[in-house]
Amino acid sequence: MDRVRDLASKKAAVIFTKSSCCMCHSIKQLFYELGASPEVHELDNDSYGREMEWALRSLGCSPSVPAVFIGGRFVGSSKDVISLHVDGSLKQMLKDAKAIWF
């Protein structure tokens, strides 16, 4: 859990993913299209991946990926991020965290 929180607090936007996850790819693309450059941690390519996956589940992320943090705060998984984008608040969250500037 500490490793996840530490990594999540180092950048304005952090996404935990798996390389084979199509929703992870979609969420990363959404962030790029909004002008953000999130730090991406692919759990299946990380030696601590399984441990971090369990930590994400304990935070309530089900499925465990994608797990999105903005400004060091856990935002949720793909459905949460898409809901925030649809209601217009995702862009403001990214601005407030200084992940985007326009």
N, CA, C and O atoms as a MOPAC input file, in Angstrom:
PM7 MOZYME 1SCF
protein

 N      0.82400 1    -1.18800 1     0.00000 1
 C      0.00000 1     0.00000 1     0.00000 1
 C      0.86900 1     1.25400 1     0.00000 1
 O      0.57000 1     2.22200 1    -0.69800 1
 N      1.95000 1     1.23300 1     0.78700 1
 C      2.82900 1     2.39900 1     0.85500 1
 C      3.46700 1     2.69200 1    -0.49000 1
 O      3.62000 1     3.85500 1    -0.86400 1
 N      3.84000 1     1.65300 1    -1.21700 1
 C      4.45900 1     1.84400 1    -2.53300 1
 C      3.47500 1     2.52000 1    -3.49100 1
 O      3.85700 1     3.43200 1    -4.22500 1
 N      2.23100 1     2.08900 1    -3.49000 1
 C      1.20500 1     2.68900 1    -4.34900 1
 C      1.02500 1     4.15400 1    -3.98400 1
 O      1.03900 1     5.01400 1    -4.86500 1
 N      0.85800 1     4.44800 1    -2.72000 1
 C      0.65600 1     5.83800 1    -2.29200 1
 C      1.87200 1     6.70500 1    -2.60800 1
 O      1.73000 1     7.86300 1    -3.00100 1
 N      3.06500 1     6.14100 1    -2.43600 1
 C      4.28900 1     6.88500 1    -2.74000 1
 C      4.36300 1     7.21000 1    -4.23500 1
 O      4.62500 1     8.35400 1    -4.61000 1
 N      4.13600 1     6.21800 1    -5.07900 1
 C      4.16900 1     6.44900 1    -6.53000 1
 C      3.06800 1     7.40400 1    -6.96300 1
 O      3.28500 1     8.24600 1    -7.83400 1
 N      1.89500 1     7.28100 1    -6.36700 1
 C      0.74600 1     8.11200 1    -6.73600 1
 C      0.94600 1     9.57500 1    -6.37000 1
 O      0.33200 1    10.45400 1    -6.97400 1
 N      1.78800 1     9.84100 1    -5.39900 1
 C      1.98500 1    11.22000 1    -4.95000 1
 C      3.13100 1    11.92800 1    -5.66300 1
 O      3.34200 1    13.12000 1    -5.44000 1
 N      3.87100 1    11.23100 1    -6.51100 1
 C      5.05000 1    11.82600 1    -7.14800 1
 C      4.74700 1    12.68100 1    -8.37200 1
 O      5.54000 1    13.55200 1    -8.72800 1
 N      3.61200 1    12.44500 1    -9.01800 1
 C      3.24800 1    13.21200 1   -10.20900 1
 C      1.80000 1    13.67700 1   -10.07000 1
 O      1.04100 1    13.15000 1    -9.25600 1
 N      1.43200 1    14.66500 1   -10.87100 1
 C      0.07200 1    15.22000 1   -10.79600 1
 C     -0.98700 1    14.20800 1   -11.22800 1
 O     -2.09800 1    14.20400 1   -10.69900 1
 N     -0.63800 1    13.34700 1   -12.19500 1
 C     -1.57300 1    12.31900 1   -12.65700 1
 C     -0.82200 1    11.00100 1   -12.78200 1
 O      0.22700 1    10.92900 1   -13.42200 1
 N     -1.36700 1     9.96600 1   -12.16800 1
 C     -0.72600 1     8.64300 1   -12.16600 1
 C     -1.79300 1     7.60500 1   -12.48600 1
 O     -2.89000 1     7.62200 1   -11.92800 1
 N     -1.44400 1     6.69700 1   -13.40300 1
 C     -2.36300 1     5.63300 1   -13.77900 1
 C     -1.65000 1     4.29300 1   -13.62200 1
 O     -0.57500 1     4.08600 1   -14.18500 1
 N     -2.24900 1     3.39200 1   -12.86000 1
 C     -1.74900 1     2.02100 1   -12.74100 1
 C     -2.51900 1     1.18400 1   -13.75600 1
 O     -3.75000 1     1.20200 1   -13.78000 1
 N     -1.79000 1     0.45400 1   -14.59100 1
 C     -2.40700 1    -0.26900 1   -15.69700 1
 C     -1.80500 1    -1.66200 1   -15.83800 1
 O     -0.92500 1    -2.06400 1   -15.07700 1
 N     -2.29900 1    -2.37200 1   -16.81900 1
 C     -1.67700 1    -3.60100 1   -17.32000 1
 C     -1.58500 1    -3.45000 1   -18.82800 1
 O     -2.47700 1    -2.87500 1   -19.45100 1
 N     -0.52500 1    -3.95700 1   -19.41100 1
 C     -0.28600 1    -3.76100 1   -20.84000 1
 C     -1.35000 1    -4.41100 1   -21.71700 1
 O     -1.55900 1    -3.97900 1   -22.85000 1
 N     -2.01900 1    -5.43100 1   -21.21800 1
 C     -3.01800 1    -6.14400 1   -22.02300 1
 C     -4.45100 1    -5.63000 1   -21.82100 1
 O     -5.38700 1    -6.20000 1   -22.38100 1
 N     -4.63400 1    -4.58400 1   -21.04500 1
 C     -5.96300 1    -4.08300 1   -20.68200 1
 C     -6.42400 1    -3.00500 1   -21.65600 1
 O     -5.80200 1    -1.94700 1   -21.76000 1
 N     -7.51400 1    -3.27500 1   -22.36700 1
 C     -8.01300 1    -2.30100 1   -23.34900 1
 C     -8.56600 1    -1.04300 1   -22.67100 1
 O     -8.40800 1     0.05300 1   -23.20800 1
 N     -9.20600 1    -1.17200 1   -21.51400 1
 C     -9.72000 1     0.01200 1   -20.81900 1
 C     -8.57700 1     0.88300 1   -20.30000 1
 O     -8.69500 1     2.10700 1   -20.25000 1
 N     -7.47800 1     0.24700 1   -19.91600 1
 C     -6.30000 1     1.00700 1   -19.48600 1
 C     -5.80200 1     1.86500 1   -20.64100 1
 O     -5.48600 1     3.04100 1   -20.46400 1
 N     -5.73800 1     1.26700 1   -21.81800 1
 C     -5.29700 1     1.99900 1   -23.00500 1
 C     -6.23600 1     3.18100 1   -23.27400 1
 O     -5.77300 1     4.27700 1   -23.58800 1
 N     -7.52200 1     2.96900 1   -23.15500 1
 C     -8.50500 1     4.03000 1   -23.40000 1
 C     -8.35300 1     5.18000 1   -22.40900 1
 O     -8.42900 1     6.34600 1   -22.79700 1
 N     -8.14000 1     4.86500 1   -21.15200 1
 C     -7.98500 1     5.91100 1   -20.13300 1
 C     -6.69100 1     6.68700 1   -20.37000 1
 O     -6.67500 1     7.91100 1   -20.24800 1
 N     -5.61000 1     5.98600 1   -20.70700 1
 C     -4.35700 1     6.69000 1   -21.02000 1
 C     -4.56300 1     7.63100 1   -22.19900 1
 O     -4.11000 1     8.77500 1   -22.16000 1
 N     -5.23700 1     7.16700 1   -23.24500 1
 C     -5.49000 1     7.99400 1   -24.42500 1
 C     -6.32800 1     9.22200 1   -24.06000 1
 O     -6.06300 1    10.31900 1   -24.55200 1
 N     -7.32500 1     9.04600 1   -23.21300 1
 C     -8.15000 1    10.16900 1   -22.77500 1
 C     -7.28400 1    11.23500 1   -22.11200 1
 O     -7.42400 1    12.42200 1   -22.40700 1
 N     -6.40500 1    10.82400 1   -21.23100 1
 C     -5.52500 1    11.77600 1   -20.54400 1
 C     -4.62100 1    12.49500 1   -21.54100 1
 O     -4.44100 1    13.71000 1   -21.45300 1
 N     -4.05400 1    11.75100 1   -22.48900 1
 C     -3.19900 1    12.36300 1   -23.50300 1
 C     -3.98700 1    13.36500 1   -24.34300 1
 O     -3.48000 1    14.44300 1   -24.65500 1
 N     -5.21500 1    13.02100 1   -24.71100 1
 C     -6.04300 1    13.92000 1   -25.51300 1
 C     -6.42300 1    15.18900 1   -24.75100 1
 O     -6.63600 1    16.23900 1   -25.35700 1
 N     -6.50800 1    15.09300 1   -23.43300 1
 C     -6.78900 1    16.27200 1   -22.61200 1
 C     -5.54800 1    17.11700 1   -22.37200 1
 O     -5.63400 1    18.20300 1   -21.79900 1
 N     -4.39100 1    16.62300 1   -22.80900 1
 C     -3.14900 1    17.38000 1   -22.66700 1
 C     -2.30900 1    16.98800 1   -21.46700 1
 O     -1.29800 1    17.63200 1   -21.18600 1
 N     -2.70500 1    15.95400 1   -20.76000 1
 C     -1.94300 1    15.49700 1   -19.59400 1
 C     -0.91600 1    14.45600 1   -20.01300 1
 O     -1.09100 1    13.74800 1   -21.00500 1
 N      0.14600 1    14.38000 1   -19.24600 1
 C      1.16600 1    13.34500 1   -19.43700 1
 C      1.27300 1    12.54800 1   -18.14700 1
 O      2.17700 1    12.77600 1   -17.34300 1
 N      0.36100 1    11.62300 1   -17.95200 1
 C      0.36100 1    10.87800 1   -16.68100 1
 C      1.56700 1     9.95600 1   -16.56500 1
 O      2.11200 1     9.48600 1   -17.56400 1
 N      1.96100 1     9.71600 1   -15.35100 1
 C      2.96100 1     8.67600 1   -15.11000 1
 C      2.19500 1     7.35400 1   -15.12200 1
 O      1.20700 1     7.19500 1   -14.40500 1
 N      2.65100 1     6.42600 1   -15.92700 1
 C      1.95900 1     5.15200 1   -16.09300 1
 C      2.80800 1     4.04200 1   -15.50800 1
 O      3.99000 1     3.91600 1   -15.82500 1
 N      2.19500 1     3.23400 1   -14.64700 1
 C      2.86800 1     2.07400 1   -14.05300 1
 C      2.14100 1     0.82300 1   -14.52100 1
 O      1.00600 1     0.57400 1   -14.11300 1
 N      2.78100 1     0.04200 1   -15.36600 1
 C      2.17600 1    -1.19700 1   -15.85900 1
 C      2.52800 1    -2.32100 1   -14.88900 1
 O      3.68000 1    -2.74300 1   -14.79100 1
 N      1.52200 1    -2.78800 1   -14.18700 1
 C      1.73900 1    -3.75400 1   -13.11700 1
 C      2.28700 1    -5.08200 1   -13.61100 1
 O      3.02400 1    -5.75400 1   -12.89000 1
 N      1.93900 1    -5.46700 1   -14.82900 1
 C      2.44000 1    -6.74300 1   -15.34700 1
 C      3.90400 1    -6.65500 1   -15.78500 1
 O      4.50600 1    -7.67400 1   -16.12500 1
 N      4.47900 1    -5.45800 1   -15.78200 1
 C      5.88800 1    -5.27800 1   -16.12500 1
 C      6.70900 1    -4.78600 1   -14.93900 1
 O      7.85200 1    -4.36000 1   -15.11000 1
 N      6.14500 1    -4.84000 1   -13.75600 1
 C      6.80000 1    -4.34500 1   -12.54600 1
 C      7.01300 1    -5.50500 1   -11.58000 1
 O      6.11100 1    -6.31700 1   -11.37100 1
 N      8.18400 1    -5.58200 1   -11.00300 1
 C      8.47000 1    -6.68800 1   -10.08100 1
 C      7.58300 1    -6.64200 1    -8.83400 1
 O      7.38900 1    -7.66800 1    -8.18100 1
 N      7.04800 1    -5.48300 1    -8.50000 1
 C      6.12300 1    -5.34500 1    -7.36500 1
 C      4.66800 1    -5.29900 1    -7.82400 1
 O      3.78700 1    -4.92900 1    -7.04800 1
 N      4.41300 1    -5.66900 1    -9.06800 1
 C      3.08600 1    -5.55000 1    -9.66000 1
 C      1.98900 1    -6.24400 1    -8.89600 1
 O      0.93700 1    -5.65200 1    -8.65600 1
 N      2.20800 1    -7.49100 1    -8.50600 1
 C      1.16300 1    -8.23300 1    -7.80000 1
 C      0.86100 1    -7.58300 1    -6.45300 1
 O     -0.30200 1    -7.46900 1    -6.06700 1
 N      1.88400 1    -7.16300 1    -5.74700 1
 C      1.70100 1    -6.48400 1    -4.45600 1
 C      0.91300 1    -5.18400 1    -4.64000 1
 O      0.01600 1    -4.88300 1    -3.85200 1
 N      1.24400 1    -4.42300 1    -5.66800 1
 C      0.53600 1    -3.17100 1    -5.91400 1
 C     -0.91300 1    -3.43000 1    -6.33700 1
 O     -1.81100 1    -2.66100 1    -5.99400 1
 N     -1.13400 1    -4.51400 1    -7.08000 1
 C     -2.49700 1    -4.85500 1    -7.48800 1
 C     -3.37400 1    -5.13400 1    -6.26500 1
 O     -4.52600 1    -4.70100 1    -6.21500 1
 N     -2.83400 1    -5.85400 1    -5.28100 1
 C     -3.58900 1    -6.12700 1    -4.05400 1
 C     -3.84600 1    -4.83400 1    -3.28200 1
 O     -4.91900 1    -4.65500 1    -2.70600 1
 N     -2.87200 1    -3.94300 1    -3.27100 1
 C     -3.04800 1    -2.66400 1    -2.57600 1
 C     -4.15000 1    -1.84500 1    -3.24700 1
 O     -4.95100 1    -1.20800 1    -2.56400 1
 N     -4.19500 1    -1.85900 1    -4.57100 1
 C     -5.23900 1    -1.13000 1    -5.29100 1
 C     -6.61600 1    -1.71900 1    -5.00500 1
 O     -7.59200 1    -0.98400 1    -4.85400 1
 N     -6.69000 1    -3.02900 1    -4.93100 1
 C     -7.97300 1    -3.67200 1    -4.59100 1
 C     -8.43400 1    -3.26900 1    -3.19600 1
 O     -9.62400 1    -3.06300 1    -2.96000 1
 N     -7.47700 1    -3.15900 1    -2.27000 1
 C     -7.84700 1    -2.77700 1    -0.90700 1
 C     -8.32900 1    -1.32700 1    -0.82900 1
 O     -9.02100 1    -0.94900 1     0.11600 1
 N     -7.95800 1    -0.51300 1    -1.83100 1
 C     -8.46400 1     0.86000 1    -1.90600 1
 C     -9.87700 1     0.90400 1    -2.48000 1
 O    -10.53600 1     1.94400 1    -2.45000 1
 N    -10.33400 1    -0.23100 1    -3.00000 1
 C    -11.67300 1    -0.30200 1    -3.55900 1
 C    -11.70800 1    -0.30000 1    -5.07100 1
 O    -12.77800 1    -0.15900 1    -5.66300 1
 N    -10.57400 1    -0.45100 1    -5.69800 1
 C    -10.52500 1    -0.46700 1    -7.15300 1
 C    -10.80400 1    -1.88000 1    -7.65100 1
 O     -9.98900 1    -2.78900 1    -7.49200 1
 N    -11.97200 1    -2.04000 1    -8.25300 1
 C    -12.35300 1    -3.35400 1    -8.76000 1
 C    -13.00000 1    -3.18500 1   -10.12300 1
 O    -14.09000 1    -2.61800 1   -10.20400 1
 N    -12.38400 1    -3.64500 1   -11.18600 1
 C    -11.13000 1    -4.38300 1   -11.23000 1
 C     -9.96000 1    -3.49900 1   -10.80300 1
 O    -10.09300 1    -2.28000 1   -10.69400 1
 N     -8.83400 1    -4.12100 1   -10.56700 1
 C     -7.69700 1    -3.39900 1   -10.00300 1
 C     -7.09200 1    -2.37600 1   -10.95100 1
 O     -6.45200 1    -1.42600 1   -10.50000 1
 N     -7.27900 1    -2.54800 1   -12.25100 1
 C     -6.75400 1    -1.58900 1   -13.22700 1
 C     -7.81900 1    -1.25300 1   -14.25700 1
 O     -8.67100 1    -2.09700 1   -14.53800 1
 N     -7.80600 1    -0.07600 1   -14.82300 1
 C     -6.91000 1     1.02100 1   -14.48400 1
 C     -7.29800 1     1.64800 1   -13.14300 1
 O     -8.47400 1     1.70800 1   -12.78400 1
 N     -6.30000 1     2.10400 1   -12.42800 1
 C     -6.50100 1     2.82700 1   -11.17400 1
 C     -5.87900 1     4.20400 1   -11.36200 1
 O     -4.69300 1     4.31900 1   -11.67300 1
 N     -6.67800 1     5.24300 1   -11.17500 1
 C     -6.25100 1     6.60200 1   -11.48800 1
 C     -6.14200 1     7.44100 1   -10.21900 1
 O     -7.02400 1     7.43900 1    -9.36000 1
 N     -5.02500 1     8.15600 1   -10.13900 1
 C     -4.78300 1     9.10100 1    -9.05300 1
 C     -4.53500 1    10.46300 1    -9.68700 1
 O     -3.78300 1    10.57300 1   -10.65500 1
 N     -5.15900 1    11.49000 1    -9.15100 1
 C     -4.93100 1    12.86000 1    -9.60400 1
 C     -4.62000 1    13.70000 1    -8.37300 1
 O     -5.38400 1    13.72400 1    -7.40800 1
 N     -3.49400 1    14.38100 1    -8.42500 1
 C     -3.08200 1    15.18300 1    -7.27300 1
 C     -2.84100 1    14.34200 1    -6.03500 1
 O     -3.04000 1    14.80900 1    -4.91400 1
 N     -2.41300 1    13.10100 1    -6.23300 1
 C     -2.14100 1    12.20300 1    -5.12000 1
 C     -3.37000 1    11.54800 1    -4.52400 1
 O     -3.25700 1    10.74300 1    -3.59900 1
 N     -4.54300 1    11.88100 1    -5.04200 1
 C     -5.80200 1    11.35300 1    -4.50000 1
 C     -6.36500 1    10.28100 1    -5.43400 1
 O     -6.38600 1    10.45500 1    -6.65300 1
 N     -6.81500 1     9.18300 1    -4.85300 1
 C     -7.40300 1     8.10700 1    -5.63500 1
 C     -8.72900 1     8.57600 1    -6.21600 1
 O     -9.63600 1     8.96800 1    -5.48100 1
 N     -8.83400 1     8.53300 1    -7.55200 1
 C    -10.04100 1     8.97200 1    -8.24500 1
 C    -10.95100 1     7.79600 1    -8.54100 1
 O    -12.17300 1     7.90900 1    -8.43300 1
 N    -10.36100 1     6.66000 1    -8.91600 1
 C    -11.16100 1     5.48100 1    -9.19800 1
 C    -10.67100 1     4.73400 1   -10.41700 1
 O     -9.52500 1     4.87300 1   -10.84500 1
 N    -11.57700 1     3.93300 1   -10.96600 1
 C    -11.23000 1     3.10900 1   -12.12500 1
 C    -11.80600 1     3.75400 1   -13.38700 1
 O    -12.20500 1     4.91900 1   -13.36700 1
 N    -11.84700 1     3.00600 1   -14.46200 1
 C    -12.26100 1     3.55500 1   -15.75700 1
 C    -13.67600 1     4.14200 1   -15.71200 1
 O    -13.91000 1     5.21900 1   -16.26000 1
 N    -14.61000 1     3.46000 1   -15.07500 1
 C    -15.98600 1     3.99000 1   -15.06500 1
 C    -16.06300 1     5.31400 1   -14.30600 1
 O    -16.83000 1     6.20200 1   -14.67900 1
 N    -15.27400 1     5.44500 1   -13.24800 1
 C    -15.25700 1     6.69500 1   -12.48700 1
 C    -14.65600 1     7.82900 1   -13.31600 1
 O    -15.17700 1     8.94400 1   -13.32700 1
 N    -13.57100 1     7.53900 1   -14.00000 1
 C    -12.90100 1     8.55000 1   -14.81400 1
 C    -13.79500 1     8.97600 1   -15.98200 1
 O    -13.89200 1    10.16400 1   -16.29000 1
 N    -14.43400 1     8.02400 1   -16.61900 1
 C    -15.32900 1     8.35200 1   -17.73500 1
 C    -16.50100 1     9.19800 1   -17.23800 1
 O    -16.90000 1    10.14900 1   -17.91000 1
 N    -17.04900 1     8.87100 1   -16.08700 1
 C    -18.13900 1     9.67700 1   -15.51200 1
 C    -17.68400 1    11.10900 1   -15.23900 1
 O    -18.41400 1    12.06300 1   -15.51000 1
 N    -16.48500 1    11.24900 1   -14.70500 1
 C    -15.94400 1    12.58900 1   -14.44200 1
 C    -15.73700 1    13.35600 1   -15.74600 1
 O    -15.97400 1    14.56300 1   -15.80900 1
 N    -15.29900 1    12.65700 1   -16.77500 1
 C    -15.08500 1    13.30400 1   -18.06900 1
 C    -16.41500 1    13.75800 1   -18.66900 1
 O    -16.51900 1    14.86800 1   -19.19000 1
 N    -17.42500 1    12.90000 1   -18.59400 1
 C    -18.73700 1    13.22000 1   -19.16200 1
 C    -19.35600 1    14.42500 1   -18.45100 1
 O    -19.95900 1    15.28000 1   -19.09900 1
 N    -19.21500 1    14.49900 1   -17.13500 1
 C    -19.82900 1    15.64000 1   -16.42600 1
 C    -18.93700 1    16.88400 1   -16.41100 1
 O    -19.30800 1    17.91100 1   -15.84300 1
 N    -17.76100 1    16.78700 1   -17.03800 1
 C    -16.89700 1    17.95300 1   -17.19300 1
 C    -15.94300 1    18.22400 1   -16.05900 1
 O    -15.18500 1    19.19100 1   -16.12600 1
 N    -15.94700 1    17.41600 1   -15.02200 1
 C    -15.09500 1    17.71400 1   -13.87300 1
 C    -13.68200 1    17.13400 1   -13.97100 1
 O    -12.79300 1    17.56200 1   -13.23400 1
 N    -13.46100 1    16.17300 1   -14.86200 1
 C    -12.11700 1    15.59000 1   -14.99200 1
 C    -11.10600 1    16.63900 1   -15.41200 1
 O    -10.02400 1    16.72600 1   -14.83100 1
 N    -11.44000 1    17.42800 1   -16.40400 1
 C    -10.50700 1    18.45300 1   -16.89500 1
 C    -10.16100 1    19.43700 1   -15.78100 1
 O     -9.00300 1    19.83200 1   -15.64000 1
 N    -11.15700 1    19.83500 1   -14.99200 1
 C    -10.89900 1    20.76600 1   -13.89000 1
 C    -10.01000 1    20.12400 1   -12.82700 1
 O     -9.13500 1    20.78600 1   -12.26900 1
 N    -10.22800 1    18.84800 1   -12.54500 1
 C     -9.37700 1    18.14300 1   -11.57500 1
 C     -7.92900 1    18.13400 1   -12.05800 1
 O     -7.00800 1    18.35300 1   -11.27100 1
 N     -7.72900 1    17.88100 1   -13.34500 1
 C     -6.37900 1    17.87500 1   -13.91400 1
 C     -5.75600 1    19.26600 1   -13.85100 1
 O     -4.56000 1    19.39900 1   -13.59100 1
 N     -6.56100 1    20.30500 1   -14.08700 1
 C     -6.05300 1    21.68000 1   -13.97300 1
 C     -5.65400 1    21.98300 1   -12.53500 1
 O     -4.57500 1    22.51800 1   -12.28100 1
 N     -6.52800 1    21.64000 1   -11.60000 1
 C     -6.26100 1    21.92100 1   -10.18300 1
 C     -5.00100 1    21.22800 1    -9.69000 1
 O     -4.28400 1    21.76000 1    -8.84200 1
 N     -4.72700 1    20.02600 1   -10.22800 1
 C     -3.53500 1    19.27300 1    -9.83500 1
 C     -2.30700 1    19.69000 1   -10.62700 1
 O     -1.20800 1    19.18600 1   -10.39900 1
 N     -2.50600 1    20.63400 1   -11.57800 1
 C     -1.43400 1    21.11900 1   -12.44800 1
 C     -0.89800 1    20.04200 1   -13.39400 1
 O      0.27000 1    20.05200 1   -13.78200 1
 N     -1.80200 1    19.10300 1   -13.75600 1
 C     -1.44800 1    18.08700 1   -14.74300 1
 C     -1.63400 1    18.64900 1   -16.15300 1
 O     -0.99400 1    18.20000 1   -17.10400 1
 N     -2.51400 1    19.63000 1   -16.27000 1
 C     -2.67000 1    20.39400 1   -17.51800 1
 C     -2.75700 1    21.86100 1   -17.13900 1
 O     -3.06100 1    22.19700 1   -15.99400 1
 N     -2.49300 1    22.72000 1   -18.08500 1
 C     -2.51300 1    24.12200 1   -17.73500 1
 C     -3.46700 1    24.96700 1   -18.53500 1
 O     -3.48800 1    26.17800 1   -18.31400 1
 N     -4.22900 1    24.46000 1   -19.41000 1
 C     -5.13700 1    25.30300 1   -20.20300 1
 C     -6.59000 1    24.98600 1   -19.90400 1
 O     -7.48800 1    25.60000 1   -20.48100 1

